[in-house]
């Protein structure tokens, strides 16, 4: 599957108004990248505040490798038992509630977990349901034309406890609504099929947010907690109430050949958010949303620091899409447990607020270390590369203003921008360390040659960058290697 998927017939009419990059622009971008291409290396084995992290190129597949990170998932034997949700009383007419059918099916199939596992098929049709949980050694298989529809009754999205690393719901104090498809403490789980869809029907939730009438934080479309060895592939996720795919406290997660679609004005509908998780592979995905296409997180302020569970060893490769208010790949702003060893490669973004963005703040603590971002193309992006601060976004009054983030070992290379609106904006936090920021082979067309970068409280070096970077990125004493 190519990362930029052709429109699906079922949603083409809805999304057809979105401007896609033209062939001319893509050819021009490819030509510029070819002209600017140089083989570069980085020493990214930087001492983080927590530990000495392995260099990205040593622990993950290096930039330029045409392979796949899907090996993070350990393949499982074929499921011994295969059943359909229709066998448990399900009706795919788009009107009948199937909450009981899905829950009964999983409960029944759970008994086969120790006998090779089980698979639940969802046939063609529209299957209306409230939240249901998955189990271990289990496959959820959506056949061609199958659509799981999220219930419009908030009571069918029960309230669960807040995540320990957040201390409360992300939007409202207290608990939060469970995700539509949920799993906690499972292993060897597959969500796949013949490009069926999971549609959260999120408009009701977006209106509650806009009207400020939410009682609890909105639920995700898919959330996996405390889980290991998960594969998500060949499924389309639509109209999530909140963040779309959220693996948290997980390991060995592969998200591949997935499409995520939400209206471009839908609030906080992030595409894929790995959170306090390790060995996560996100590749060959197409995303349109009202927030970051991919956002790497690790907990919120003092709660995240107390849990201390970082996100590490994450590969984001061949992801493309658009988001008019946010970024192609964001790191943070919830990064208090630490984020390290991240590889972003072959990112393609258009008509977006930013291509890549690091988000931190006073009170976050934590660290971002050893991040490699390479082979990025963008068209009509407002700010191509951005470090931001000062959201003043904290869970409660107990946050510590003295808890400063540490950012080090950020490598950004082989970047081509066409019709870029502004030069990069790199704003660190005063008193915090933002060093070894290394840029090379960056060509941002559309920005005036004399356009001034805005840089504060950052330090690093640059080579082969247009327009000329800020003085803070001309530090020959940095650990950048060109």
C-alpha positions as CSV (number, residue, x, y, z in Angstrom):
1,X,0.0,0.0,0.0
2,X,1.3,3.5,-0.8
3,X,1.2,6.0,2.0
4,X,-0.9,8.4,0.0
5,X,-4.0,6.3,-0.6
6,X,-6.6,7.0,-3.3
7,X,-9.9,8.2,-2.0
8,X,-12.2,5.5,-0.7
9,X,-15.5,5.6,-2.5
10,X,-17.4,5.6,0.8
11,X,-15.8,8.9,1.9
12,X,-14.7,10.5,-1.3
13,X,-17.7,12.8,-1.5
14,X,-17.1,14.0,2.1
15,X,-13.4,14.7,1.7
16,X,-13.2,15.6,-2.0
17,X,-12.9,19.3,-1.3
18,X,-9.5,18.9,0.3
19,X,-6.7,20.1,-1.9
20,X,-4.1,17.4,-2.7
21,X,-0.5,18.2,-3.9
22,X,-0.3,18.6,-7.6
23,X,2.1,16.4,-9.7
24,X,4.1,19.5,-10.7
25,X,4.7,20.5,-7.1
26,X,5.7,17.0,-6.2
27,X,8.1,16.7,-9.1
28,X,9.6,20.1,-8.2
29,X,10.0,19.0,-4.6
30,X,11.7,15.8,-5.7
31,X,14.1,17.7,-7.9
32,X,15.0,20.0,-5.1
33,X,15.6,17.1,-2.8
34,X,17.8,15.4,-5.3
35,X,19.9,18.6,-5.8
36,X,20.3,19.1,-2.1
37,X,21.0,15.5,-1.1
38,X,24.2,14.8,0.8
39,X,25.1,11.8,2.8
40,X,25.3,13.0,6.4
41,X,25.8,11.4,9.8
42,X,25.0,12.4,13.3
43,X,26.4,11.6,16.7
44,X,23.2,11.4,18.6
45,X,24.4,9.4,21.6
46,X,23.6,12.3,24.0
47,X,23.5,11.9,27.7
48,X,19.9,12.6,28.7
49,X,18.9,13.6,32.2
50,X,17.6,10.1,32.8
51,X,20.2,7.8,31.1
52,X,22.6,7.5,28.2
53,X,20.3,6.8,25.3
54,X,21.4,4.7,22.3
55,X,21.9,6.6,19.1
56,X,18.9,6.5,16.9
57,X,20.8,5.0,14.0
58,X,22.2,2.3,16.2
59,X,18.9,1.2,17.8
60,X,16.5,1.7,15.0
61,X,16.6,1.3,11.2
62,X,18.7,4.1,9.9
63,X,17.5,6.8,7.5
64,X,17.6,5.8,3.9
65,X,16.9,2.1,4.8
66,X,14.0,1.1,2.5
67,X,13.0,-1.6,4.9
68,X,10.2,-1.7,7.5
69,X,9.9,-1.4,11.2
70,X,7.0,-3.9,11.2
71,X,9.3,-6.4,12.8
72,X,8.4,-4.8,16.2
73,X,5.3,-7.1,16.0
74,X,6.0,-10.8,16.7
75,X,3.8,-12.8,14.3
76,X,1.3,-15.2,15.8
77,X,-0.1,-18.6,14.6
78,X,-3.4,-18.5,12.7
79,X,-6.4,-18.3,15.1
80,X,-7.9,-21.6,15.9
81,X,-11.5,-20.3,16.2
82,X,-13.2,-17.8,13.8
83,X,-16.7,-16.5,14.4
84,X,-18.9,-13.6,13.3
85,X,-20.5,-11.0,15.4
86,X,-23.7,-12.0,13.7
87,X,-23.5,-15.3,15.5
88,X,-23.9,-13.5,18.8
89,X,-27.1,-11.6,17.7
90,X,-25.4,-8.7,15.9
91,X,-27.4,-6.9,13.2
92,X,-25.6,-4.7,10.7
93,X,-28.4,-2.3,9.8
94,X,-26.9,0.9,11.2
95,X,-29.8,1.2,13.7
96,X,-29.8,-1.8,16.0
97,X,-27.5,-1.6,19.0
98,X,-24.8,-4.2,18.9
99,X,-23.1,-3.3,22.2
100,X,-24.3,-6.6,23.8
101,X,-23.3,-8.6,20.8
102,X,-19.7,-7.4,20.7
103,X,-19.3,-7.8,24.4
104,X,-20.8,-11.2,24.4
105,X,-18.6,-12.3,21.4
106,X,-15.4,-11.2,23.1
107,X,-16.4,-12.8,26.4
108,X,-17.1,-16.1,24.6
109,X,-13.9,-16.0,22.4
110,X,-11.7,-15.2,25.4
111,X,-11.9,-18.8,26.6
112,X,-9.8,-19.8,23.5
113,X,-6.9,-17.5,24.4
114,X,-4.8,-20.4,25.6
115,X,-5.7,-22.6,22.6
116,X,-4.3,-20.5,19.8
117,X,-6.6,-17.6,20.2
118,X,-9.7,-16.5,18.3
119,X,-10.9,-14.2,15.6
120,X,-14.1,-12.1,15.5
121,X,-15.2,-11.2,12.0
122,X,-17.3,-8.1,11.3
123,X,-19.2,-8.7,8.0
124,X,-20.3,-6.1,5.5
125,X,-22.8,-3.7,7.0
126,X,-23.1,-0.9,9.6
127,X,-22.7,-2.2,13.1
128,X,-23.8,0.4,15.7
129,X,-22.2,-0.2,19.1
130,X,-21.1,1.3,22.4
131,X,-17.6,0.6,23.8
132,X,-16.3,-2.9,24.0
133,X,-13.0,-4.5,25.2
134,X,-10.6,-6.7,23.4
135,X,-8.8,-9.7,24.9
136,X,-5.4,-11.4,24.4
137,X,-4.6,-13.7,21.5
138,X,-7.4,-12.1,19.6
139,X,-8.0,-10.7,16.1
140,X,-10.7,-8.2,15.2
141,X,-11.2,-8.6,11.5
142,X,-13.3,-6.1,9.5
143,X,-14.5,-7.5,6.2
144,X,-14.8,-5.4,3.1
145,X,-17.7,-3.0,3.5
146,X,-17.9,-3.5,7.3
147,X,-18.3,-0.3,9.4
148,X,-18.3,-0.2,13.2
149,X,-20.3,2.8,14.2
150,X,-19.9,4.5,17.6
151,X,-23.1,4.9,19.6
152,X,-24.5,8.4,20.0
153,X,-25.5,7.7,23.6
154,X,-22.7,8.9,25.9
155,X,-23.8,6.3,28.5
156,X,-22.5,3.6,26.1
157,X,-19.0,5.2,26.5
158,X,-18.6,4.6,30.3
159,X,-16.4,6.6,32.6
160,X,-13.0,5.1,33.5
161,X,-10.2,6.3,35.7
162,X,-7.8,8.9,34.6
163,X,-4.4,7.8,33.4
164,X,-1.8,7.9,36.2
165,X,0.6,9.9,34.1
166,X,-2.1,12.5,33.5
167,X,-3.7,12.6,37.0
168,X,-7.1,13.6,35.5
169,X,-8.9,13.7,32.3
170,X,-7.1,15.6,29.6
171,X,-10.0,18.0,29.1
172,X,-11.9,17.8,32.4
173,X,-11.0,16.9,36.0
174,X,-11.9,13.4,37.2
175,X,-12.3,10.4,35.0
176,X,-12.7,10.1,31.3
177,X,-14.9,8.3,28.7
178,X,-13.6,5.0,27.6
179,X,-12.6,4.5,24.0
180,X,-15.0,2.9,21.5
181,X,-12.6,-0.1,21.0
182,X,-10.6,-0.6,24.2
183,X,-8.0,-3.0,25.6
184,X,-6.1,-3.1,28.9
185,X,-3.4,-5.5,29.8
186,X,-3.6,-7.7,26.7
187,X,-1.0,-9.2,24.4
188,X,-0.9,-10.6,20.8
189,X,-3.8,-8.5,19.5
190,X,-4.5,-7.8,15.8
191,X,-7.0,-5.3,14.4
192,X,-7.1,-5.7,10.6
193,X,-9.3,-6.7,7.7
194,X,-10.2,-5.8,4.1
195,X,-10.1,-2.0,4.7
196,X,-13.2,-1.9,6.8
197,X,-13.9,1.1,8.9
198,X,-14.4,2.2,12.5
199,X,-16.4,5.4,12.6
200,X,-16.7,7.2,16.0
201,X,-19.5,9.5,14.7
202,X,-17.7,12.2,16.7
203,X,-19.7,15.2,15.7
204,X,-21.9,14.9,18.9
205,X,-18.7,15.0,21.0
206,X,-17.2,17.9,19.1
207,X,-20.3,20.0,19.6
208,X,-20.2,19.2,23.4
209,X,-16.6,20.5,23.4
210,X,-17.5,23.6,21.4
211,X,-20.5,24.4,23.6
212,X,-18.4,23.8,26.8
213,X,-20.9,21.2,28.0
214,X,-18.6,18.2,28.4
215,X,-18.8,16.6,31.8
216,X,-15.8,14.3,31.2
217,X,-13.0,14.1,28.8
218,X,-14.0,12.6,25.4
219,X,-13.1,9.0,24.6
220,X,-10.6,7.9,21.9
221,X,-11.6,5.8,19.0
222,X,-9.1,3.1,19.9
223,X,-7.0,2.9,23.1
224,X,-4.6,0.2,24.1
225,X,-3.3,0.3,27.7
226,X,-0.6,-1.8,29.3
227,X,-0.4,-4.0,26.3
228,X,2.2,-5.8,24.2
229,X,2.6,-7.1,20.7
230,X,-0.2,-5.3,18.8
231,X,-0.7,-5.0,15.1
232,X,-3.1,-2.5,13.5
233,X,-3.4,-2.6,9.7
234,X,-5.6,-2.2,6.7
235,X,-8.4,-0.4,8.6
236,X,-9.8,3.1,8.1
237,X,-10.6,5.1,11.3
238,X,-13.1,7.9,10.9
239,X,-14.5,10.8,13.0
240,X,-12.9,10.1,16.4
241,X,-14.4,12.0,19.3
242,X,-10.9,12.8,20.6
243,X,-7.4,11.4,19.8
244,X,-7.9,8.6,17.2
245,X,-5.4,5.8,18.0
246,X,-3.8,6.0,21.5
247,X,-1.4,3.2,22.6
248,X,-0.4,4.1,26.2
249,X,2.0,2.2,28.5
250,X,2.5,-0.3,25.6
251,X,5.3,-2.0,23.8
252,X,5.9,-3.6,20.4
253,X,3.0,-1.9,18.6
254,X,2.9,-1.7,14.8
255,X,0.4,0.6,13.0
256,X,0.8,0.1,9.3
257,X,-1.3,0.7,6.2
258,X,-3.9,2.7,8.2
259,X,-6.0,5.6,7.1
260,X,-7.3,8.2,9.6
261,X,-9.9,10.8,8.5
262,X,-11.6,13.5,10.4
263,X,-12.9,16.9,9.4
264,X,-10.1,19.4,9.3
265,X,-11.9,21.6,11.8
266,X,-12.7,18.8,14.3
267,X,-11.2,19.6,17.7
268,X,-8.2,17.5,19.0
269,X,-8.7,14.6,16.6
270,X,-5.0,13.6,16.6
271,X,-4.3,10.7,14.2
272,X,-1.9,8.4,16.1
273,X,-0.5,9.3,19.6
274,X,2.0,6.8,21.1
275,X,2.2,7.7,24.8
276,X,4.7,6.4,27.3
277,X,5.3,3.5,25.0
278,X,8.3,1.8,23.5
279,X,9.1,0.0,20.2
280,X,6.3,1.6,18.2
281,X,6.2,1.4,14.4
282,X,4.0,3.8,12.5
283,X,4.4,3.5,8.7
284,X,2.6,3.8,5.4
285,X,-0.3,5.7,6.9
286,X,-2.4,8.5,5.5
287,X,-4.0,11.0,7.9
288,X,-6.3,14.0,7.7
289,X,-7.3,15.5,11.0
290,X,-8.0,18.5,13.1
291,X,-4.8,18.1,15.1
292,X,-1.4,16.5,14.8
293,X,-1.1,13.7,12.4
294,X,1.2,11.9,14.8
295,X,2.0,13.1,18.3
296,X,4.5,11.4,20.6
297,X,3.7,11.9,24.3
298,X,4.7,10.7,27.8
299,X,2.6,12.2,30.5
300,X,1.6,15.5,31.9
301,X,3.6,17.7,34.3
302,X,4.2,16.3,37.8
303,X,2.0,13.3,37.1
304,X,4.1,12.3,34.1
305,X,7.3,12.8,36.0
306,X,6.1,10.7,39.0
307,X,5.1,7.8,36.7
308,X,8.4,8.2,34.8
309,X,7.4,6.1,31.9
310,X,9.1,7.4,28.7
311,X,8.3,7.0,25.1
312,X,11.3,5.5,23.3
313,X,12.4,3.6,20.2
314,X,9.7,5.0,17.9
315,X,9.8,4.9,14.1
316,X,7.4,7.1,12.0
317,X,8.0,6.4,8.4
318,X,6.2,7.2,5.1
319,X,3.3,9.1,6.8
320,X,1.5,11.7,4.7
321,X,-1.4,14.0,5.2
322,X,-2.7,17.5,6.1
323,X,-3.8,19.4,9.2
324,X,-4.5,23.1,8.9
325,X,-4.1,23.9,12.6
326,X,-1.3,21.6,13.8
327,X,1.7,19.6,12.6
328,X,2.6,16.5,10.6
329,X,4.6,15.1,13.5
330,X,4.5,16.6,17.0
331,X,6.6,15.7,20.0
332,X,4.9,16.8,23.2
333,X,3.6,18.8,24.7
334,X,2.9,16.1,27.2
335,X,6.4,14.8,27.5
336,X,7.1,14.8,31.2
337,X,8.1,11.1,31.4
338,X,10.7,11.7,28.7
339,X,11.0,11.0,25.0
340,X,14.0,9.5,23.3
341,X,15.2,7.6,20.2
342,X,12.7,8.7,17.7
343,X,13.2,8.3,13.9
344,X,10.9,10.3,11.5
345,X,11.5,9.5,7.9
346,X,9.8,10.2,4.6
347,X,7.2,12.6,6.0
348,X,5.0,14.4,3.5
349,X,2.8,17.2,4.7
350,X,0.8,19.9,2.9
351,X,-1.6,22.7,3.8
352,X,-0.7,22.5,7.4
353,X,0.4,24.8,10.2
354,X,3.7,23.0,10.7
355,X,5.6,20.0,9.3
356,X,7.5,19.1,12.5
357,X,7.0,20.6,15.9
358,X,8.5,20.1,19.4
359,X,6.2,21.3,22.1
360,X,7.4,21.8,25.7
361,X,6.7,24.2,28.5
362,X,7.8,25.3,32.0
363,X,6.5,22.8,34.5
364,X,6.8,19.9,32.0
365,X,10.2,18.6,33.2
366,X,11.2,15.5,31.3
367,X,13.4,15.4,28.3
368,X,13.4,15.0,24.5
369,X,16.6,13.4,23.3
370,X,18.0,11.7,20.2
371,X,15.4,12.6,17.6
372,X,16.3,12.1,13.9
373,X,14.0,13.7,11.3
374,X,14.9,13.2,7.7
375,X,13.6,13.2,4.1
376,X,10.7,15.6,4.7
377,X,8.7,17.2,1.9
378,X,6.1,19.9,2.4
379,X,3.9,22.2,0.4
380,X,2.0,25.3,1.6
381,X,3.0,24.9,5.2
382,X,2.8,27.9,7.5
383,X,5.8,27.3,9.7
384,X,8.0,24.4,8.5
385,X,10.0,23.6,11.7
386,X,8.8,24.8,15.0
387,X,9.8,24.6,18.7
388,X,7.0,26.0,20.8
389,X,6.5,26.9,24.5
390,X,4.2,28.8,26.8
391,X,0.9,27.0,26.4
392,X,0.3,27.5,30.1
393,X,-1.5,24.2,30.1
394,X,-1.3,22.3,33.4
395,X,-3.4,19.6,35.1
396,X,-3.8,21.5,38.4
397,X,-2.2,24.0,40.7
398,X,0.4,21.5,42.0
399,X,2.5,21.9,38.8
400,X,6.1,23.0,39.5
401,X,7.3,26.0,37.6
402,X,10.9,25.0,38.4
403,X,10.5,21.7,36.4
404,X,12.2,22.6,33.1
405,X,12.4,20.3,30.1
406,X,15.7,19.2,28.6
407,X,16.0,19.0,24.8
408,X,19.1,17.7,23.2
409,X,20.3,15.8,20.1
410,X,17.7,16.9,17.5
411,X,18.8,16.1,13.9
412,X,16.8,17.5,11.0
413,X,18.1,16.9,7.5
414,X,17.1,16.6,3.8
415,X,14.0,18.8,4.0
416,X,12.4,20.4,1.0
417,X,9.6,22.9,1.3
418,X,7.6,24.5,-1.5
419,X,5.5,27.6,-1.0
420,X,6.5,27.8,2.6
421,X,4.9,30.8,4.3
422,X,7.4,31.7,7.1
423,X,10.9,30.8,8.3
424,X,11.3,28.3,11.1
425,X,10.4,29.4,14.7
426,X,12.6,27.8,17.4
427,X,11.6,28.9,20.9
428,X,13.1,27.2,23.9
429,X,12.3,27.7,27.5
430,X,14.5,30.2,29.3
431,X,16.8,28.4,31.7
432,X,16.3,25.0,30.2
433,X,18.8,23.2,28.0
434,X,18.0,23.2,24.2
435,X,21.3,22.2,22.6
436,X,22.8,20.1,19.8
437,X,20.1,21.1,17.4
438,X,21.5,20.0,14.1
439,X,20.1,21.0,10.7
440,X,21.5,20.1,7.3
441,X,20.3,20.1,3.7
442,X,17.2,22.2,4.3
443,X,15.7,24.1,1.4
444,X,12.6,26.2,2.1
445,X,11.3,27.8,-1.0
446,X,8.7,30.6,-0.8
447,X,10.4,32.2,2.1
448,X,12.4,35.4,1.3
449,X,16.2,34.9,1.4
450,X,16.4,37.7,3.9
451,X,13.6,36.3,6.1
452,X,14.8,36.1,9.7
453,X,14.4,32.9,11.7
454,X,13.2,33.5,15.2
455,X,15.3,31.6,17.7
456,X,15.4,31.9,21.5
457,X,17.2,29.8,24.1
458,X,18.4,27.2,21.6
459,X,21.9,26.2,20.4
460,X,23.2,24.1,17.6
461,X,24.7,24.2,14.1
462,X,23.5,24.1,10.5
463,X,24.9,23.3,7.1
464,X,23.4,23.8,3.7
465,X,20.3,25.5,5.0
466,X,18.2,28.1,3.2
467,X,17.2,30.7,4.2
468,X,20.2,31.4,6.4
469,X,19.5,30.2,9.9
470,X,19.7,32.2,13.1
471,X,23.0,32.9,14.8
472,X,22.1,30.4,17.6
473,X,22.4,27.7,15.0
474,X,25.9,28.6,13.9
475,X,27.7,27.2,17.0
476,X,30.7,25.2,15.8
477,X,31.2,23.9,19.4
478,X,28.0,21.8,19.2
479,X,28.1,18.1,18.7
480,X,26.6,18.2,15.2
481,X,28.6,16.3,12.6
482,X,28.1,17.2,9.0
